[in-house]
Amino acid sequence: MTGMNRRSVLKVALGGAGLAAFPAAMGASPAAAAPNSGPDLVGVGDTSITLEFDDRLRSRVALKGVDLTRFDAGEALLVGGKAIEAFAHRGHRTRPTWHPRHGAGVQVTIEGMSEEGVQKTVELTSFKRLTGMIVMKVTYTNRSSTTLNVTGWRNGAHELLEAPGGFYTFSGTTYTDRRDWVMPVKDGYVQENSLGMDSSDYGGGTPLATVWRRGAGLSVGHVEPVATILRMPVRKTAAGASIAIQDDTARTLKPGRRLSTDTTFLTALPGDHFVPLLRYRDYMSDIGQRAPKVPASAFEPIWCAWGYERDFATEQVIGALPKAHEVGLRWAALDDGWQNNVGDWDIDRKKFPRGEADMRAFNKKVRAAGLRPRLWWAPLAAHPDSNLFRDRSDMLLLDRDGKKQYVTWWDSYTLCPAYQPTVDYFVEQAKRFIGEWGYEGLKIDGQHLNGVAPCYNPKHRHARPEESTEAVATFWKAIHEAAHKANRDALVELCPCGTAFAFHNLPYVDQYPSSDPESSYQVRSKGKTMKALMGAGSSYAGDHVELSDGGNDFASSYGIGAVLSTKFTIPGTGAPDKATDLTPEKEVLWRKWVALYEKNMLATGEYRGELYDIGFDKPETHVVAKKRTLHYAFYADHWDGKVELRGLGRTRYRLTDPFTGKSLGTATARHNTVKLTFDRFQLIVAEPIG
């Protein structure tokens, strides 16, 4: 279809089932384009989202027929300090489409021309199985006679209009201050959400940002198959909260030449960031980027020797193994300090005098205690005192000024993951740890492992500096394959030290910890995020419980279906911080939580993150389904009032507090409220009767 009917609105609808389409694959049959009242509009969407364009190619977003935005300049070409954002409509065409992986959809192509002589072509695709999501690619063609000095482009730029209660936002990007991934949007709020480096060793992330009000939200991101350096700014505005996805790459656009944006997306969905992340995950899964099938050991609770820190003595670690097993833990992780330096990864002979022979003997003792051995490791870095740094400086990642990239904490420097000798070096180490020393898992740790800057090292002969950024994921693929080749049941854990996990790395990781959380809220909000990104069957660990509120909040890990973890130490054995000592009182509590975890194994259940909004629903609520039984977890400093049990089926349920064993009555889908009074947390098991 071309041209424009000046007295009609064209809405291309896929059908879909809106909110009922959870988790994504459901929907009604496609519907034909239908006119509606309104001047000069053309659009695309489904029964959840509609994106309409006017005759200047400004766009408006609606959710289930309710406008969320005004007409905004959603896409713009940035030239110097100016945004070219007004384009006179020149025509559009609509066609059904079929993608071999995404399935049936509708594609609308819209064209316009700016006063500056720039032709804009917007290609919008809405897939039946991806309800609420519109995939977008924009091409700008310079039809003028003047070369344009382009400074970037912007897609999905919209202002979600104000509503009572304010806004919340999610960002999948990394900040050195390790801020919350989910937070309220208050007056003056500005967050740039760059997928690049926030410092020399902090960067990368998941390419999605969300801003939402009660009942409705907008998300933007990209669906490129490799890590791409864009940003997704969120700002509080006078009329609401704005969001966009933006590229800041400078380039020249000569007359007759084209510039195409990365493939980006826009979603409009009710609720928080959980379902938008599901849509993103489904799209990426279609193109082969999905969570691996993990070994059963990925769900076993963990003891880590980090309570004894770097200066541990092997006797301290070995002495704690029987107690770890008695408490119910099944992994024992040897942490930082076993090595002589970061880079060479040779064994510290002060702790293991016979080197590899002592390391193998150590692992035999771990197994004899009924535990699985896991080894801490921080690859992709070299300390200046290492032989690697001295002899193989060609591996270093260098910026455009030829400077090395400093890795804090380990006082080391980043190596380039796109340089094959770097990959080969660390692949051989992984094989040695698993295949020769006998470790069954790797705890891979370090903020520099999430993302790296573009590399300009001339010795690497990169076709583009960004190859290093894109190659972080393929580096992890090589490590994952090497570990599993050495032991098919090996477990690869990646802990990028407080960063927001880079999605493109995650298909090559077996376990995702909450990565040095600074609060119990971070344990839970990160958990909700990772459950959306990686889905059922993936393993999210709550990290050491000693990092939670009060150092004992197993409830936060348990309630969201995270694997339990602790770094407790044995009293009187010289731990650096006595707060980690497993006192008799704490041991009773630790045993109780581990036993409850083992009984219900919520980590292997289906996390139902669509049922509650982590920003607006109070108390904060999480639900895990194990077959027909629903496990609810409520969190608040103090709560005295009713709570709603969402997600109940067509039966009657017996309600029990699994922590205390107390009966809480019964409930049905029609009568689903319970009066509760609690401090910190309340757990409820809803078990079908009959």
C-alpha positions in Angstrom: 0.0 0.0 0.0 1.4 3.4 -0.9 0.1 7.0 -0.5 -1.8 8.4 2.4 -5.5 8.6 3.1 -5.8 12.0 4.7 -9.0 11.1 6.7 -8.1 7.7 8.1 -5.9 6.0 10.7 -4.3 2.8 9.4 -3.7 0.3 12.2 -2.0 -2.9 11.2 -3.0 -5.5 13.9 -1.5 -9.0 14.4 -4.2 -10.2 16.9 -2.2 -11.5 19.8 -3.6 -12.0 23.2 -2.0 -9.1 25.0 -1.3 -9.9 28.7 -2.8 -13.3 28.3 0.0 -14.1 25.8 2.5 -14.8 28.7 5.1 -16.0 28.3 5.1 -15.1 24.6 4.0 -17.7 22.1 0.2 -17.4 22.3 -2.0 -15.2 20.2 -5.0 -14.9 18.0 -4.9 -15.2 14.2 -3.7 -12.1 12.3 -6.2 -9.4 11.6 -6.5 -7.2 8.5 -5.6 -3.6 8.5 -8.5 -1.5 9.7 -9.3 2.2 9.2 -10.1 4.4 12.2 -10.8 8.1 12.6 -7.9 10.6 12.7 -5.9 12.5 10.1 -2.8 11.4 8.3 -1.7 8.4 10.4 -0.1 5.1 9.6 0.9 2.4 12.2 1.8 -1.1 13.1 1.3 -3.2 16.2 -0.8 -5.9 17.8 -3.5 -6.0 20.5 -0.9 -4.9 23.1 1.1 -2.2 21.3 0.2 0.2 18.6 2.8 2.6 17.1 1.2 5.3 14.9 3.0 7.8 12.7 1.7 11.2 11.5 2.5 13.1 8.3 5.8 14.3 9.8 6.8 10.8 10.8 6.4 11.6 14.5 5.0 8.6 16.4 2.7 7.9 19.2 2.6 4.7 21.4 -0.6 3.1 22.7 -1.0 0.1 25.0 -4.3 -1.9 24.4 -5.8 1.2 22.8 -4.7 3.7 25.5 -2.3 6.4 24.5 0.9 6.3 26.5 2.7 9.1 24.7 2.0 12.2 22.6 3.4 12.3 19.1 7.2 12.3 19.5 10.1 12.5 17.2 10.9 8.9 17.7 13.7 8.5 15.2 16.3 11.2 14.4 19.6 11.6 12.6 22.0 13.6 14.7 24.2 16.1 12.7 26.4 18.3 14.8 24.4 19.8 17.6 21.1 19.4 15.6 18.6 16.6 15.3 17.0 16.1 11.9 13.7 14.8 13.1 10.9 16.2 10.9 10.2 14.2 7.7 7.4 14.8 5.3 5.6 11.5 4.6 6.2 10.2 1.1 4.5 6.9 1.3 4.3 3.6 3.0 3.6 -0.1 2.3 2.4 -3.0 4.4 3.0 -6.7 3.9 2.6 -9.9 5.8 6.0 -11.4 6.6 7.4 -14.7 7.7 10.7 -15.2 9.5 12.1 -18.7 9.7 12.7 -18.3 13.4 10.3 -15.6 14.7 7.3 -16.8 12.6 4.4 -14.8 11.2 4.3 -11.1 11.4 3.4 -7.8 9.7 6.0 -5.4 8.3 5.3 -1.7 7.6 7.8 0.4 5.7 7.4 4.2 5.9 9.3 6.8 3.9 9.8 10.5 4.4 12.0 13.5 3.4 13.4 16.2 5.5 14.0 19.9 4.5 17.7 19.1 4.7 17.4 16.6 1.9 17.7 13.5 4.0 15.4 10.6 3.1 14.2 8.5 6.0 13.0 4.8 5.6 11.6 3.2 8.7 11.1 -0.6 8.6 8.8 -1.8 11.4 8.1 -5.5 12.1 5.6 -6.9 14.6 5.7 -10.7 15.2 2.7 -12.7 16.4 4.7 -14.6 19.0 6.4 -11.5 20.4 3.3 -9.6 21.7 3.9 -6.0 22.6 7.3 -5.7 20.7 8.0 -3.8 17.5 11.4 -4.4 15.8 12.8 -1.3 14.0 15.5 -0.5 11.5 15.9 3.0 10.1 17.9 4.0 7.0 18.9 7.6 6.2 19.9 8.5 2.7 21.6 11.8 1.9 19.7 13.2 -1.1 21.3 16.6 -0.7 24.5 17.8 -2.5 26.3 18.4 0.9 28.3 16.0 3.0 26.7 15.6 6.4 28.9 15.3 9.5 26.8 12.8 11.4 27.3 12.5 15.1 24.8 9.6 15.7 21.2 8.5 15.5 18.3 8.0 17.9 15.5 5.4 17.8 12.5 4.7 20.1 12.5 8.2 21.6 9.3 8.6 23.6 8.0 10.4 26.7 5.8 8.2 28.8 3.1 10.5 30.1 2.7 11.2 33.8 0.3 9.2 35.9 -0.5 9.0 39.6 2.3 7.1 41.5 5.2 8.2 39.4 7.7 5.9 37.6 10.2 3.2 38.0 13.0 2.2 35.7 15.2 -0.8 34.9 18.6 -0.5 33.3 20.7 -3.5 32.2 23.9 -1.3 32.0 26.9 -1.1 34.3 28.0 1.6 36.7 31.1 1.5 39.0 29.0 2.5 42.0 27.0 -0.7 41.6 23.7 1.0 41.8 20.3 -0.8 41.9 19.2 -2.1 38.5 15.6 -1.2 39.4 14.9 2.2 41.0 12.2 4.9 41.2 12.4 7.8 38.7 12.4 10.9 40.9 12.5 14.6 39.9 15.9 15.4 38.4 16.5 11.8 37.5 19.0 11.4 34.5 20.7 8.1 33.7 22.5 7.6 30.4 22.6 3.8 30.4 25.6 3.3 28.1 26.5 -0.2 27.0 30.1 1.0 26.7 32.7 1.3 29.5 31.9 3.3 32.6 35.6 3.0 33.6 38.6 1.1 32.4 37.3 -2.2 33.8 33.5 -1.7 34.3 31.3 -1.9 31.2 28.9 -3.8 29.1 25.4 -5.0 30.0 22.1 -6.2 28.6 20.8 -4.0 25.8 17.4 -3.1 27.3 16.1 -0.2 29.4 12.5 0.2 30.7 10.5 3.0 32.2 7.1 2.2 33.6 4.2 3.7 35.5 1.5 1.7 37.2 0.0 -0.6 34.6 2.1 0.5 31.6 5.7 0.8 30.5 8.0 1.4 27.5 11.2 -0.5 26.8 13.9 0.1 24.2 17.0 -1.9 23.2 18.8 -3.6 20.4 18.6 -7.2 19.1 22.0 -7.3 17.3 23.7 -10.7 17.6 26.8 -9.1 19.1 27.5 -6.7 21.9 27.1 -3.2 20.5 28.0 0.1 22.2 24.8 2.2 22.4 23.1 4.0 25.2 19.5 4.1 26.4 19.0 7.4 28.3 16.1 7.7 30.8 15.1 11.1 32.2 12.4 12.6 34.3 10.7 15.3 32.4 8.1 17.9 33.2 5.4 15.8 31.5 6.6 12.3 32.4 9.7 10.2 31.8 11.6 9.9 28.5 13.4 6.9 27.0 15.4 6.3 23.8 18.2 4.2 22.3 21.0 6.2 20.8 24.3 5.8 18.9 27.0 8.4 19.3 29.4 7.3 16.5 30.7 10.2 14.4 30.9 9.6 10.6 30.5 11.4 7.3 27.5 10.8 5.1 28.3 11.9 1.6 25.7 12.7 -1.0 23.9 9.6 -2.2 25.2 7.4 0.6 23.1 5.6 3.2 23.4 5.1 7.0 21.4 2.3 8.6 20.8 2.1 12.3 21.3 -1.1 14.3 18.2 -3.3 14.7 16.4 -1.9 17.7 13.1 -2.5 19.4 10.3 -0.8 21.3 7.8 -2.5 23.6 4.7 -1.3 25.3 3.5 -3.7 28.0 1.8 -3.6 31.4 3.9 -4.3 34.5 7.6 -4.0 35.2 10.7 -5.0 33.3 10.1 -8.7 33.5 7.9 -9.3 30.4 9.9 -6.9 28.2 13.0 -9.0 29.1 11.0 -12.1 28.2 10.3 -10.7 24.8 13.9 -9.8 24.3 15.0 -13.3 25.5 12.5 -15.0 23.1 13.8 -12.9 20.1 17.4 -13.7 21.0 16.7 -17.3 21.6 15.2 -17.5 18.1 18.6 -16.5 16.7 20.4 -19.1 18.8 21.4 -17.1 21.9 19.9 -19.0 24.8 20.8 -20.4 28.2 22.7 -23.7 28.0 21.4 -26.9 29.5 23.2 -26.9 32.9 24.4 -29.9 35.0 22.2 -30.9 37.9 25.0 -29.8 40.2 24.2 -26.1 39.2 21.3 -26.3 41.8 23.3 -27.6 44.7 24.0 -25.1 47.6 27.5 -23.6 47.9 30.1 -23.0 50.5 32.9 -20.7 49.4 36.3 -20.3 51.2 36.3 -16.6 50.6 35.5 -16.1 54.3 39.2 -16.7 54.9 40.1 -14.3 52.1 43.4 -14.2 50.1 45.7 -15.1 53.0 43.9 -18.4 53.8 45.7 -21.4 55.0 44.8 -24.7 53.4 44.2 -26.1 56.9 41.5 -23.5 57.4 39.7 -24.5 54.3 40.0 -28.3 54.8 38.9 -27.9 58.4 35.6 -26.3 57.3 34.7 -29.0 54.8 33.0 -31.4 57.3 30.8 -28.6 58.7 29.8 -27.4 55.2 28.6 -30.9 54.4 26.8 -31.2 57.8 24.9 -28.0 57.1 23.8 -29.5 53.8 26.0 -27.7 51.3 27.4 -29.6 48.3 30.0 -27.3 46.7 33.3 -26.1 48.1 34.9 -23.2 46.2 38.6 -22.4 46.7 38.7 -18.7 46.2 41.3 -16.0 45.4 44.7 -16.6 46.9 45.7 -20.1 45.7 47.7 -18.6 42.8 51.1 -16.9 42.6 49.7 -14.0 40.5 46.9 -12.9 38.1 48.1 -14.0 34.7 50.4 -17.0 35.1 48.0 -18.8 37.4 50.7 -21.0 38.8 50.1 -22.5 42.2 51.3 -20.7 45.3 54.0 -23.0 46.7 53.6 -21.6 50.2 50.1 -23.0 50.4 50.6 -26.0 48.1 54.3 -26.9 48.5 54.2 -29.8 46.0 52.3 -27.8 43.4 49.9 -29.7 41.3 50.3 -32.9 43.4 49.1 -31.0 46.4 46.3 -29.4 44.4 45.0 -32.8 43.3 45.3 -34.1 46.9 43.3 -31.1 48.1 40.5 -32.0 45.7 40.5 -35.6 46.9 39.9 -34.2 50.4 37.0 -32.1 49.2 35.4 -35.1 47.6 36.1 -37.2 50.7 34.1 -34.7 52.7 31.1 -35.2 50.3 31.6 -31.9 48.4 32.4 -30.9 44.8 35.5 -28.8 44.3 35.2 -25.4 42.4 38.1 -23.1 41.6 38.2 -19.3 41.6 39.8 -17.7 38.5 40.1 -14.3 36.9 41.2 -14.7 33.3 41.7 -12.0 30.6 44.1 -10.0 32.8 47.8 -10.0 33.6 49.6 -8.5 36.6 52.8 -6.5 35.9 54.8 -9.1 38.0 53.6 -12.0 35.9 55.6 -13.8 33.2 52.6 -13.4 31.0 52.7 -9.6 31.2 56.5 -9.5 30.6 56.7 -12.1 27.8 53.4 -11.7 26.0 52.7 -8.0 26.1 51.3 -8.5 22.6 48.1 -9.7 24.3 47.3 -6.4 25.9 44.2 -4.5 24.9 45.2 -0.9 24.0 42.9 2.1 23.6 43.1 4.6 20.7 45.9 6.4 22.6 47.9 3.2 23.0 47.1 3.0 26.8 46.6 -0.2 28.7 43.3 -0.8 30.4 43.7 -1.0 34.2 41.9 -3.7 36.2 41.3 -2.5 39.7 41.4 -4.7 42.8 43.9 -7.1 41.1 46.2 -4.3 39.9 46.3 -5.9 36.5 45.7 -5.0 32.9 43.1 -6.3 30.4 44.0 -8.6 27.6 42.2 -8.6 24.3 39.6 -11.4 23.8 39.6 -10.9 20.0 43.3 -11.9 19.8 43.5 -15.6 19.2 46.7 -16.2 21.3 44.9 -14.7 24.3 42.0 -17.1 23.8 44.3 -20.1 23.3 46.2 -19.3 26.4 43.2 -19.3 28.7 41.5 -22.2 27.1 44.6 -24.3 28.0 44.3 -23.1 31.6 40.7 -24.1 31.8 41.5 -27.5 30.5 44.2 -27.9 33.1 42.0 -26.9 36.0 39.2 -29.3 35.1 41.0 -32.1 33.2 44.3 -32.3 35.2 43.7 -30.9 38.7 40.2 -32.4 39.0 38.0 -29.4 39.7 34.4 -29.9 38.8 33.5 -26.2 38.5 35.0 -22.8 37.8 34.1 -19.6 39.7 35.2 -17.0 37.2 35.3 -13.6 38.8 36.1 -10.0 37.9 34.4 -6.8 36.7 36.6 -6.7 33.6 35.1 -9.9 32.3 31.7 -8.4 31.4 32.8 -6.1 28.6 35.9 -4.4 27.2 36.7 -1.3 25.3 37.5 -1.2 21.6 41.0 -2.4 20.9 43.6 -0.5 18.9 46.6 -2.7 19.5 48.3 -2.7 16.0 49.7 -6.2 16.6 46.2 -7.7 16.6 45.3 -6.4 13.1 41.6 -5.9 13.9 39.4 -5.0 11.0 37.5 -2.8 13.4 38.4 -1.8 17.0 35.0 -2.9 18.1 36.0 -6.5 17.4 37.3 -6.8 21.0 33.9 -5.7 22.4 32.1 -8.2 20.3 34.6 -11.0 21.1 34.0 -11.1 24.8 31.1 -13.5 24.2 33.1 -15.8 21.8 35.9 -15.8 24.5 33.4 -17.2 27.0 32.1 -19.7 24.4 35.7 -21.0 24.0 36.1 -21.3 27.8 32.8 -23.0 28.2 33.5 -25.5 25.5 36.9 -26.3 26.9 35.6 -26.9 30.4 32.8 -29.2 29.2 35.2 -31.0 26.9 37.4 -31.8 29.9 34.3 -32.8 32.0 30.9 -32.8 30.4 29.3 -32.1 33.7 31.6 -29.2 34.6 30.0 -26.0 35.9 31.1 -22.6 34.7 30.0 -19.7 37.0 30.6 -16.1 35.9 30.6 -13.4 38.6 31.3 -10.0 37.0 31.7 -8.2 40.3 28.7 -5.9 40.6 28.3 -5.2 36.9 25.0 -5.7 35.1 25.3 -9.0 33.2 26.1 -8.7 29.5 23.5 -10.8 27.9 25.6 -11.9 24.9 28.0 -13.7 27.4 25.3 -15.6 29.2 24.7 -18.5 26.7 28.2 -19.7 27.7 27.7 -19.6 31.4 26.1 -22.3 33.6 25.5 -20.2 36.8 24.8 -16.5 37.3 25.3 -15.2 40.9 23.9 -12.0 42.2 27.5 -10.7 41.7 28.5 -9.0 45.0 25.1 -7.6 46.0 25.0 -4.6 48.3 21.6 -5.4 49.7 18.9 -8.0 49.8 16.9 -5.9 47.4 19.6 -6.3 44.9 19.6 -10.1 45.4 15.9 -10.1 44.6 15.8 -7.6 41.8 18.8 -9.1 40.1 17.1 -12.5 40.5 13.9 -11.3 38.8 16.0 -9.9 36.0 18.1 -13.0 35.5 15.1 -15.3 35.7 13.5 -13.3 32.8 16.7 -13.3 30.7 17.6 -16.9 31.1 14.4 -18.7 31.8 13.4 -22.0 33.5 16.2 -24.4 33.8 18.9 -21.8 34.4 20.8 -21.4 37.6 20.8 -18.1 39.5 22.7 -18.0 42.8 22.1 -15.5 45.6 25.9 -15.1 46.3 27.2 -15.3 49.9 24.3 -14.7 52.3 26.8 -12.7 54.4 26.4 -9.9 51.8 22.6 -9.7 52.4 20.8 -7.4 54.9 21.9 -8.5 58.4 24.3 -11.1 56.8 21.6 -13.8 57.3 18.8 -13.1 54.8 18.5 -16.5 53.2 14.8 -15.7 52.7 15.7 -13.3 49.8 17.5 -16.0 47.9 15.1 -18.8 48.8 11.9 -16.9 47.9 13.0 -16.0 44.4 14.4 -19.5 43.6 18.1 -18.7 43.9 20.7 -21.3 44.8 21.8 -20.7 48.4 25.4 -19.7 49.1 27.6 -18.9 52.1 31.2 -18.1 53.0 30.9 -19.0 56.7 34.1 -19.7 58.7 34.7 -21.9 61.7 35.0 -20.0 65.0 38.5 -19.9 66.5 40.2 -20.6 63.2 41.6 -17.1 62.5 39.1 -15.8 60.0 39.8 -12.1 59.1 36.2 -11.1 60.0 34.6 -12.8 62.9 31.2 -11.8 61.5 31.5 -14.7 59.2 31.9 -17.2 62.0 29.2 -19.9 62.1 28.1 -19.6 65.7 25.8 -22.3 67.1 22.8 -20.0 66.8 23.6 -19.2 63.1 24.2 -22.9 62.4 20.7 -23.8 63.5 19.4 -21.1 61.1 21.7 -22.1 58.2 20.7 -25.8 58.5 17.0 -24.8 58.5 17.2 -22.8 55.4 19.3 -25.3 53.5 16.9 -28.1 54.5 14.0 -26.0 53.3 15.8 -25.3 50.0 16.6 -29.0 49.4 13.0 -29.9 50.2 11.3 -27.6 47.7 14.1 -26.8 45.2 12.5 -23.6 44.1 15.6 -22.9 42.0 14.3 -25.6 39.5 10.8 -24.1 39.4 9.1 -21.6 37.1 9.6 -18.0 38.3 6.3 -16.2 37.7 7.6 -12.7 37.4 4.6 -11.4 35.4 2.3 -11.6 38.4 3.6 -8.8 40.5 5.2 -5.4 39.8 8.4 -5.0 41.8 8.0 -1.2 41.8 4.4 -0.6 42.6 3.0 -3.7 44.3 3.4 -3.7 48.1 4.6 -5.7 49.8 7.3 -6.7 47.3 6.2 -10.2 46.1 7.8 -13.0 44.1 6.2 -16.3 43.1 7.8 -19.6 42.0 5.6 -22.5 40.6 6.5 -26.1 41.1 3.9 -27.9 39.0 0.5 -26.9 40.5 1.9 -25.6 43.8 2.7 -21.9 44.1 5.4 -20.6 46.5 4.9 -17.0 47.5 7.5 -14.8 49.1 6.6 -11.3 50.5 9.2 -8.7 51.7 8.8 -5.5 53.7 10.5 -4.0 56.7 7.1 -4.3 58.4 3.7 -5.3 57.0 0.3 -5.4 58.6 -2.5 -5.9 56.2 -3.9 -8.0 53.4 -1.9 -9.5 50.5 -3.3 -10.9 47.2 -2.3 -14.3 46.0 -2.2 -13.9 42.2 -1.9 -16.8 39.8 -4.1 -19.3 41.5 -5.9 -21.8 39.3 -9.4 -23.3 39.3 -9.2 -25.2 42.5 -9.0 -24.7 46.3 -5.5 -24.2 47.9 -4.2 -25.1 51.3 -2.0 -22.3 52.6 1.1 -23.0 54.8 4.0 -21.0 56.1 6.9 -23.4 55.2 9.3 -21.6 57.5 7.3 -22.1 60.6 4.9 -24.9 59.5 1.9 -22.8 60.5 -1.4 -23.2 58.7 -2.7 -20.0 57.1 -6.1 -21.3 55.9 -7.3 -21.8 52.4 -7.8 -19.7 49.2 -9.2 -19.8 45.8 -8.8 -17.6 42.7 -12.0 -15.7 43.7 -11.1 -15.4 47.4 -7.3 -14.9 47.2 -6.5 -12.4 49.9 -4.8 -13.2 53.2 -4.3 -11.0 56.3 -0.6 -11.0 57.3 1.6 -9.3 59.9 5.3 -9.8 59.5 8.7 -8.2 59.7 11.3 -8.7 56.8 9.6 -11.7 55.0 6.7 -14.0 54.9 6.6 -17.2 52.9 3.4 -19.0 51.8 3.0 -22.3 50.0 -0.3 -22.6 48.1 -0.9 -26.3 47.5 -3.9 -27.6 45.5 -6.5 -29.6 47.5 -7.8 -32.6 45.7 
